[in-house]
Amino acid sequence: MLKKNVANEVPEAITALAVCYRDGDYGLVKSAKKAAKLYKRAVELGDVKAMTSLGVYYKNGNGVKMDEAKAKQLYRMAADRGDYIAQMNLGGLLLAEKNDDEAYRWFLLAAQQGFTAAELQVGIAHGAGWGVAKDYVEAKRWFLRAAAKGCERAKGYLEQMDCKKAIRQSRPAADQGDVQAQYTLGNFLSDHGKELEDRGEHEESIAAYEESVRYLTLAAAQNYGEAQHNLALAYAEGRGVEQDLAATVRLWLMADAQGIEHSRYMLELYDSLDKINSLEMRREVIDEMASEIAEMPGRCGFEVRIMRAMFPEPPPDIQLRFDIGARVECRMEDAFCVGTVVDVWYREQGMTPGFLAPYQVELDEHEPHGRFIMAPEDDDHYIRSRDRPGRR
């Protein structure tokens, strides 16, 4: 019956015969080449399992010449058709290429079909923060699913996720100057702070965040790149330390020098937004990024939250004295120069992170100060009305 179906070009039968040659079943001599040839026939006829199996052959060089690009193409074909093994394998290739976001998306699709290995990977992703924002609650949920099916690695991760136990275990080595322990303890304290915050225990949460920053600072001082990156995020959000956006950028630069890809990504994102002078346009770009991330399963969009901290909105409780078009005088060294307000809440590339100048002014007489200047504060010391009372 199998031979008849193969002769009739039934794709499932061709794939089944390929498996027989792959495993040496039913008295057939094992032959990777014959199996690969049959898989190719089945793929041409649209069999999804053959796509995945042939992808594995190209990935490992079994029966065909090793070709990772071809393997990825076949995995993607099968993954798009819902094959959870292909989704898992495609996620693995993408993860090796540092394409964390897309890797996570495929792992999640496989995990949602109940594939244990993918459930483990999704848990790891949430715990480590690759392809998705760190979320220990979500990580624990996926580890529990995998552990319930007997996954020993998931059970091990669950043991590690006991924050209070982990804090106790890592503190002695951290206090002795062990950089890895300092980094680990800093992260666990931050996670514990989040747990306390979610429970409404605010004072305890603040104390945990502050202690987290202390240990991350110790590790960062030893040029531990991941600690520098996580410390930068704490400074960006003012979590456990006073918000200091300039320190955030400095720490990202230090971590980037250590080869930390997350920091390079955040620096590139920051630089791209820093080139946009228009407040409205920058707001639109961040909102669009937030909308795109919201459509990705499992993504929390922490980078959007950080960028909104780096490029804040104008203070809602401050009403500027001058509108665009107002005639003003601006202090330049020891004299005032006349000009026109051309923009409010202005920012240009290279300004201190988080800073917005109340006004950009175009001067009537450009030399020697240049055509455009900014007023750093809405105060008569820096900018005043051209038509002020008593002026003739």
C-alpha positions as CSV (number, residue, x, y, z in Angstrom):
1,M,0.0,0.0,0.0
2,L,2.8,2.4,0.9
3,K,4.6,1.8,-2.5
4,K,1.3,2.3,-4.3
5,N,0.7,5.6,-2.6
6,V,4.3,6.7,-3.3
7,A,3.8,5.8,-7.0
8,N,0.6,7.8,-7.0
9,E,2.5,10.8,-5.6
10,V,0.8,11.0,-2.3
11,P,3.0,13.4,-0.3
12,E,2.4,11.8,3.1
13,A,3.3,8.4,1.7
14,I,6.6,9.8,0.2
15,T,7.5,11.3,3.6
16,A,6.7,8.1,5.4
17,L,9.0,6.2,3.0
18,A,11.7,8.8,3.6
19,V,11.4,8.1,7.3
20,C,11.9,4.4,6.6
21,Y,15.1,5.1,4.8
22,R,16.2,7.6,7.5
23,D,15.7,5.0,10.3
24,G,16.3,1.8,8.4
25,D,12.8,0.4,9.1
26,Y,11.1,-2.5,7.4
27,G,14.3,-4.1,6.2
28,L,15.5,-1.0,4.3
29,V,19.1,0.0,4.5
30,K,19.6,3.3,6.1
31,S,20.3,6.0,3.5
32,A,20.3,9.7,4.3
33,K,20.7,10.5,0.6
34,K,17.6,8.4,-0.4
35,A,15.7,9.9,2.5
36,A,16.7,13.5,1.4
37,K,15.7,12.7,-2.2
38,L,12.3,11.5,-1.0
39,Y,11.8,14.5,1.3
40,K,12.5,16.8,-1.7
41,R,9.7,15.1,-3.7
42,A,7.3,15.5,-0.7
43,V,8.2,19.1,-0.3
44,E,7.5,19.8,-3.9
45,L,4.1,18.3,-3.3
46,G,3.5,20.6,-0.2
47,D,4.1,18.1,2.7
48,V,4.8,20.2,5.8
49,K,6.6,17.4,7.8
50,A,8.9,16.9,4.8
51,M,9.8,20.6,4.9
52,T,10.8,20.4,8.5
53,S,12.7,17.1,8.1
54,L,14.6,18.3,5.0
55,G,15.4,21.5,6.8
56,V,17.1,19.4,9.5
57,Y,19.1,17.6,6.8
58,Y,20.3,20.9,5.3
59,K,21.1,22.2,8.8
60,N,23.2,19.2,9.7
61,G,24.5,18.2,6.2
62,N,22.8,14.8,6.2
63,G,22.3,13.4,2.7
64,V,22.7,16.9,1.3
65,K,25.4,19.6,1.4
66,M,25.1,21.6,4.5
67,D,23.2,24.8,3.8
68,E,21.9,26.8,6.7
69,A,20.1,29.4,4.5
70,K,18.2,26.5,2.8
71,A,17.4,25.0,6.2
72,K,16.0,28.4,7.4
73,Q,13.9,28.7,4.2
74,L,12.4,25.2,4.7
75,Y,11.8,25.8,8.4
76,R,10.0,29.0,7.6
77,M,7.8,27.3,5.0
78,A,6.8,24.7,7.6
79,A,6.6,27.2,10.4
80,D,4.2,29.5,8.5
81,R,2.0,26.4,8.1
82,G,1.9,25.8,11.8
83,D,4.5,23.1,12.3
84,Y,5.7,23.5,15.9
85,I,9.0,21.7,15.4
86,A,9.8,24.0,12.4
87,Q,8.8,27.0,14.6
88,M,11.1,25.8,17.3
89,N,14.0,25.1,14.9
90,L,13.5,28.4,13.1
91,G,13.6,30.2,16.5
92,G,16.9,28.5,17.3
93,L,18.5,29.7,14.1
94,L,17.3,33.2,14.6
95,L,18.5,33.2,18.2
96,A,21.9,32.3,17.0
97,E,21.8,35.3,14.7
98,K,21.0,37.6,17.6
99,N,17.5,38.1,16.1
100,D,15.9,37.8,19.5
101,D,12.6,39.4,18.8
102,E,11.6,37.1,15.9
103,A,13.1,34.1,17.6
104,Y,10.8,34.7,20.6
105,R,7.8,35.0,18.3
106,W,8.4,31.6,16.8
107,F,9.2,30.0,20.2
108,L,5.9,31.4,21.6
109,L,3.9,30.0,18.7
110,A,5.4,26.5,19.2
111,A,4.9,26.8,23.0
112,Q,1.2,27.7,22.5
113,Q,0.8,24.4,20.8
114,G,2.1,22.6,24.0
115,F,5.6,21.8,22.7
116,T,7.6,21.3,25.9
117,A,11.0,22.4,24.5
118,A,9.4,25.7,23.3
119,E,7.7,26.3,26.6
120,L,11.1,26.0,28.2
121,Q,12.6,28.5,25.7
122,V,9.8,31.0,26.3
123,G,10.4,30.8,30.0
124,I,14.1,31.4,29.5
125,A,13.3,34.4,27.2
126,H,11.2,36.0,29.9
127,G,13.7,35.3,32.6
128,A,16.7,36.6,30.6
129,G,14.9,39.5,28.8
130,W,15.8,38.5,25.2
131,G,13.2,39.2,22.6
132,V,10.8,40.3,25.3
133,A,10.9,42.4,28.5
134,K,12.0,40.6,31.6
135,D,9.0,39.2,33.4
136,Y,9.7,36.6,36.1
137,V,6.0,36.0,36.7
138,E,5.6,35.0,33.0
139,A,8.8,33.1,33.0
140,K,7.6,31.1,36.0
141,R,4.3,30.3,34.3
142,W,6.0,28.8,31.3
143,F,8.5,26.9,33.4
144,L,5.7,25.4,35.4
145,R,4.0,24.2,32.2
146,A,7.2,22.5,31.0
147,A,8.1,21.1,34.4
148,A,4.6,19.5,34.7
149,K,5.6,17.4,31.7
150,G,8.8,16.3,33.3
151,C,11.2,18.8,31.9
152,E,14.2,18.7,34.3
153,R,15.7,22.0,33.0
154,A,12.4,23.8,33.8
155,K,12.4,22.3,37.3
156,G,16.0,23.7,37.7
157,Y,15.0,27.1,36.6
158,L,12.0,27.2,39.0
159,E,14.4,26.4,41.9
160,Q,16.6,29.3,40.8
161,M,13.6,31.7,40.7
162,D,13.0,31.7,44.4
163,C,14.0,35.3,44.8
164,K,14.5,35.3,48.6
165,K,16.5,32.1,48.5
166,A,18.6,33.4,45.6
167,I,19.3,36.6,47.4
168,R,20.4,34.8,50.5
169,Q,22.7,32.4,48.5
170,S,24.4,35.1,46.4
171,R,24.9,37.8,49.0
172,P,28.0,36.3,50.7
173,A,30.0,36.0,47.5
174,A,28.7,39.5,46.4
175,D,30.0,41.0,49.6
176,Q,33.3,39.4,49.0
177,G,33.6,41.2,45.7
178,D,32.6,38.4,43.3
179,V,31.4,40.4,40.2
180,Q,29.1,37.6,38.9
181,A,27.5,37.4,42.3
182,Q,27.1,41.1,42.5
183,Y,25.4,41.2,39.1
184,T,23.1,38.3,40.0
185,L,22.2,39.7,43.4
186,G,21.5,43.1,41.9
187,N,19.1,41.5,39.4
188,F,17.3,39.4,42.0
189,L,16.9,42.4,44.3
190,S,15.4,44.4,41.4
191,D,13.0,41.5,40.7
192,H,12.1,41.3,44.4
193,G,11.5,45.1,44.4
194,K,9.1,44.7,41.5
195,E,7.2,41.9,43.4
196,L,7.0,44.1,46.5
197,E,5.8,47.1,44.4
198,D,3.1,45.0,42.8
199,R,1.9,44.0,46.2
200,G,1.7,47.6,47.3
201,E,4.6,47.4,49.8
202,H,6.2,50.6,48.6
203,E,8.8,51.3,51.3
204,E,10.1,47.8,51.1
205,S,10.1,48.0,47.3
206,I,12.2,51.2,47.4
207,A,14.7,49.6,49.8
208,A,15.1,46.6,47.5
209,Y,15.6,48.8,44.4
210,E,18.2,50.9,46.2
211,E,20.1,47.8,47.3
212,S,19.9,46.4,43.7
213,V,21.5,49.6,42.4
214,R,24.3,49.3,45.0
215,Y,25.3,45.8,43.9
216,L,24.9,46.6,40.2
217,T,27.1,49.6,40.7
218,L,29.8,47.4,42.3
219,A,29.6,45.0,39.3
220,A,29.6,47.9,36.8
221,A,32.7,49.4,38.4
222,Q,34.4,46.1,37.5
223,N,33.5,46.6,33.8
224,Y,30.8,43.9,33.9
225,G,28.9,44.9,30.8
226,E,25.5,43.4,31.7
227,A,25.6,45.1,35.0
228,Q,26.3,48.4,33.3
229,H,23.4,47.9,31.0
230,N,20.9,47.1,33.8
231,L,22.2,49.9,35.9
232,A,21.6,52.2,32.9
233,L,18.0,51.2,32.9
234,A,17.7,51.9,36.6
235,Y,19.0,55.4,36.0
236,A,16.7,55.9,33.1
237,E,13.6,55.1,35.2
238,G,14.8,56.5,38.5
239,R,14.4,53.1,40.0
240,G,16.4,52.8,43.2
241,V,18.4,55.9,42.3
242,E,17.7,59.5,41.3
243,Q,16.9,59.7,37.6
244,D,20.0,60.6,35.6
245,L,19.5,60.3,31.8
246,A,23.1,61.4,31.1
247,A,24.3,58.6,33.3
248,T,22.1,56.2,31.3
249,V,23.8,57.0,28.1
250,R,27.3,56.9,29.6
251,L,26.6,53.4,31.0
252,W,25.2,52.2,27.7
253,L,28.4,53.4,26.0
254,M,30.5,51.5,28.6
255,A,28.4,48.3,28.1
256,D,28.5,48.6,24.3
257,A,32.4,48.7,24.6
258,Q,32.1,45.4,26.4
259,G,30.1,43.9,23.5
260,I,26.6,44.1,25.1
261,E,24.2,43.9,22.2
262,H,21.2,45.2,24.3
263,S,23.1,48.4,25.0
264,R,24.1,48.9,21.3
265,Y,20.4,48.5,20.4
266,M,19.3,51.1,22.9
267,L,22.0,53.5,21.9
268,E,21.0,53.2,18.2
269,L,17.4,53.7,19.2
270,Y,18.3,56.7,21.3
271,D,20.5,58.2,18.5
272,S,17.7,57.8,15.9
273,L,15.2,59.7,18.1
274,D,17.8,62.3,19.1
275,K,18.2,63.3,15.4
276,I,14.5,64.4,15.3
277,N,14.2,68.0,16.4
278,S,10.4,68.1,16.2
279,L,8.6,67.2,19.4
280,E,5.5,66.1,17.5
281,M,7.4,63.9,15.1
282,R,9.4,62.3,17.8
283,R,6.2,61.6,19.7
284,E,4.7,60.0,16.6
285,V,7.7,57.8,16.1
286,I,7.6,56.5,19.7
287,D,3.8,56.0,19.5
288,E,4.2,54.0,16.2
289,M,6.9,51.9,17.8
290,A,4.7,51.2,20.7
291,S,1.8,50.2,18.4
292,E,4.0,47.8,16.5
293,I,5.4,46.2,19.7
294,A,1.8,45.8,21.1
295,E,1.0,43.6,18.1
296,M,3.8,41.2,18.9
297,P,2.8,38.4,21.3
298,G,4.4,38.6,24.7
299,R,6.2,41.9,24.1
300,C,6.0,44.4,26.9
301,G,7.7,47.2,25.1
302,F,10.2,48.2,27.8
303,E,12.3,50.0,25.2
304,V,9.3,52.3,24.5
305,R,9.0,53.0,28.2
306,I,12.7,53.8,28.4
307,M,12.6,56.1,25.3
308,R,9.7,58.0,26.8
309,A,11.8,58.6,29.8
310,M,14.8,59.7,27.7
311,F,12.6,62.1,25.6
312,P,10.0,63.3,28.1
313,E,6.9,65.4,27.2
314,P,6.9,69.1,28.2
315,P,5.9,69.7,31.8
316,P,2.1,69.9,31.9
317,D,2.1,72.4,34.8
318,I,4.2,75.0,33.0
319,Q,2.7,77.6,30.8
320,L,5.2,79.3,28.6
321,R,5.1,83.1,28.4
322,F,5.8,83.4,24.6
323,D,4.2,81.8,21.6
324,I,5.8,81.0,18.3
325,G,6.2,84.3,16.4
326,A,6.7,86.4,19.5
327,R,9.4,89.2,19.3
328,V,11.9,88.7,22.1
329,E,15.3,89.7,23.4
330,C,17.7,86.9,24.4
331,R,20.8,87.3,26.6
332,M,24.0,86.7,24.8
333,E,27.0,87.0,27.0
334,D,26.6,90.5,28.6
335,A,24.1,91.9,26.1
336,F,20.6,91.2,24.8
337,C,20.0,90.4,21.1
338,V,16.6,90.7,19.3
339,G,14.9,87.8,17.6
340,T,11.7,85.8,17.0
341,V,10.5,82.7,18.7
342,V,10.4,79.9,16.0
343,D,9.8,76.9,18.2
344,V,8.8,75.9,21.7
345,W,10.0,72.9,23.8
346,Y,12.8,72.6,21.4
347,R,15.5,69.9,21.3
348,E,18.4,69.2,19.0
349,Q,20.8,66.3,18.7
350,G,23.5,66.3,21.3
351,M,21.6,68.1,24.0
352,T,21.7,66.7,27.5
353,P,19.4,63.6,27.6
354,G,15.9,64.4,28.7
355,F,16.4,68.2,28.3
356,L,13.9,70.4,26.4
357,A,14.7,74.0,25.8
358,P,11.6,76.2,26.3
359,Y,12.4,78.3,23.2
360,Q,14.3,78.3,19.9
361,V,14.9,81.8,18.7
362,E,16.0,83.2,15.3
363,L,18.1,86.3,15.8
364,D,17.7,89.4,13.6
365,E,21.5,89.8,13.5
366,H,23.2,86.5,13.2
367,E,26.9,87.3,13.8
368,P,28.7,86.3,15.9
369,H,26.2,84.0,17.6
370,G,24.7,82.1,14.6
371,R,21.2,82.4,13.2
372,F,19.4,80.2,15.8
373,I,19.9,80.0,19.5
374,M,17.9,78.4,22.3
375,A,16.8,79.9,25.6
376,P,17.5,77.3,28.4
377,E,14.9,78.7,30.8
378,D,11.7,80.7,30.5
379,D,13.1,83.5,32.7
380,D,13.8,87.2,32.1
381,H,17.4,86.5,32.8
382,Y,17.6,84.5,29.5
383,I,14.7,85.8,27.4
384,R,12.3,88.7,27.7
385,S,9.7,90.5,25.7
386,R,10.9,92.9,23.0
387,D,7.7,95.0,23.6
388,R,8.1,95.2,27.4
389,P,6.6,98.2,29.2
390,G,8.6,101.4,29.2
391,R,10.5,100.5,26.1
392,R,10.7,103.2,23.4
